[in-house]
Amino acid sequence: MLGGVAALAGAAAAGIRLDAQRGASAAAKPFPDVKLLVFDTFGTVVDWRSQVIAEGEQLSKAKGLAINWPAFADEWRGAYGPSMNKVRSGELP
């Protein structure tokens, strides 16, 4: 299954249409049994941590700030789950 997901992702990245042309049989489709494709992008595909650090370091240079950006990124990530629990529980919309 993972090989199929990788192939689908690669085809999509290359701009290849995954659905067969109208009138083509299901067997002509690359993955006729695939009904749903789900991606975990936060922390898997998206390198949020390096970007927060890089942007923070640029901000520090421009503003003369002394901030440990790797520690900042880690603390922010540690607070993210608990803050999202308020949304998951219905406390916040």
VENGIHU-V806759 format. One record per backbone hydrogen bond with DSSP energy under -0.5 kcal/mol. NH is the residue of the N-H (numbers start at 1). CO is the residue of the C=O. E is the energy in kcal/mol with one decimal. If there is no record, write none. Layout:
<<NH/CO/E> <NH/CO/E>>
//
This chain:
<<5/1/-2.2> <6/2/-2.7> <7/3/-2.3> <8/4/-2.5> <9/5/-2.8> <10/6/-2.6> <11/7/-2.5> <12/8/-2.7> <13/9/-2.5> <14/10/-1.7> <15/12/-1.3> <16/11/-2.8> <24/21/-2.3> <28/25/-1.2> <29/26/-1.4> <30/18/-0.5> <32/29/-0.7> <34/31/-1.6> <41/39/-0.9> <43/41/-1.0> <43/46/-0.8> <45/41/-0.6> <46/41/-2.6> <47/45/-0.5> <48/46/-1.4> <51/47/-1.3> <52/48/-2.6> <53/49/-2.4> <54/50/-2.7> <55/51/-2.7> <56/52/-2.4> <57/53/-2.6> <58/54/-1.9> <59/55/-2.3> <60/56/-2.7> <61/57/-2.1> <62/58/-2.3> <63/59/-2.5> <64/60/-1.5> <65/60/-1.5> <67/65/-0.6> <69/67/-1.3> <72/68/-2.4> <73/69/-2.8> <74/70/-2.1> <75/71/-2.6> <76/72/-2.7> <77/73/-2.3> <78/74/-2.1> <79/75/-1.5> <80/76/-1.2> <81/77/-0.9> <82/78/-0.6> <83/79/-1.9> <84/80/-2.4> <85/81/-1.7> <86/82/-0.8> <86/83/-0.6> <87/83/-0.6> <88/84/-2.7> <89/85/-2.4> <90/87/-0.9> <91/86/-1.1> <92/86/-2.2>>
//
